[in-house]
Amino acid sequence: MLMPDPKVLRSLLARYADLRIAAPRNDESRRALDDVTYTLCVMTATGTIGDALERADALLAEAAVTAPVPAPATGAPAQGTAPNPATPPGEGSGVTLVA
């Protein structure tokens, strides 16, 4: 199964929650709830909204565990990256300016 984009999945879950809380009052809001329910089921490869919500939670938890954690910002460029050309090289930067 393809992994849905976590941002899209979170957005759909939020939309679903908003529509459920609002309790559909007309045909338009009922269709919107049906659409988001269907989309969640398709994205999670499930047949019911209950299963889709459980699977979405599991997928988001998995994405949080496997997401790379960015290195802390130290103010120095990461090893193997070029210095920012907008910033003049400082002393000890390994760059020699020749006039």
PEDA-V302221 format. One record per residue. N is the residue number from 1. RES is the residue in three letters. PSI is psi in degrees with one decimal (999 if undefined). OMEGA is omega in whole degrees, -180 to 180 (* if undefined). Layout:
n,res,psi,omega
N,RES,PSI,OMEGA
N,RES,PSI,OMEGA
//
This chain:
n,res,psi,omega
1,MET,139.7,176
2,LEU,144.4,179
3,MET,118.7,177
4,PRO,151.2,177
5,ASP,122.5,-178
6,PRO,-35.1,179
7,LYS,-41.5,179
8,VAL,-42.2,179
9,LEU,-44.5,178
10,ARG,-40.6,179
11,SER,-43.7,178
12,LEU,-40.9,178
13,LEU,-40.6,178
14,ALA,-42.0,178
15,ARG,-43.7,179
16,TYR,-46.5,-180
17,ALA,-44.3,179
18,ASP,-44.8,-179
19,LEU,-36.0,178
20,ARG,-41.9,-180
21,ILE,-39.5,-178
22,ALA,-13.3,-178
23,ALA,97.7,-176
24,PRO,125.2,-176
25,ARG,-13.5,-179
26,ASN,175.7,-177
27,ASP,-37.8,-178
28,GLU,-46.0,-179
29,SER,-32.1,175
30,ARG,-41.1,177
31,ARG,-40.1,179
32,ALA,-43.0,178
33,LEU,-42.0,177
34,ASP,-41.0,-180
35,ASP,-46.6,-178
36,VAL,-34.1,176
37,THR,-48.3,179
38,TYR,-45.7,-178
39,THR,-41.7,177
40,LEU,-41.7,179
41,CYS,-42.2,179
42,VAL,-46.1,-177
43,MET,-28.4,-178
44,THR,2.0,180
45,ALA,47.1,180
46,THR,169.8,-177
47,GLY,-13.9,180
48,THR,157.1,-179
49,ILE,-33.6,177
50,GLY,-45.8,178
51,ASP,-37.8,-180
52,ALA,-41.4,-180
53,LEU,-41.7,178
54,GLU,-45.3,-179
55,ARG,-40.1,178
56,ALA,-43.4,177
57,ASP,-43.9,180
58,ALA,-41.9,179
59,LEU,-40.9,179
60,LEU,-37.0,177
61,ALA,-41.7,178
62,GLU,-41.4,180
63,ALA,-35.7,180
64,ALA,-34.7,-179
65,VAL,-38.2,-175
66,THR,-7.3,-179
67,ALA,134.6,178
68,PRO,140.5,178
69,VAL,122.9,-179
70,PRO,148.4,178
71,ALA,147.6,179
72,PRO,145.4,180
73,ALA,127.1,180
74,THR,-6.3,-178
75,GLY,-16.0,178
76,ALA,146.5,178
77,PRO,148.5,178
78,ALA,151.1,-179
79,GLN,133.5,179
80,GLY,2.1,178
81,THR,151.1,-180
82,ALA,146.6,177
83,PRO,157.3,179
84,ASN,120.9,-178
85,PRO,-19.4,-180
86,ALA,-17.5,-179
87,THR,124.6,179
88,PRO,143.2,-180
89,PRO,139.8,179
90,GLY,172.1,179
91,GLU,136.0,-179
92,GLY,10.6,-178
93,SER,-6.7,-179
94,GLY,3.4,180
95,VAL,129.8,179
96,THR,126.0,178
97,LEU,131.9,-180
98,VAL,131.0,-179
99,ALA,999,*
//
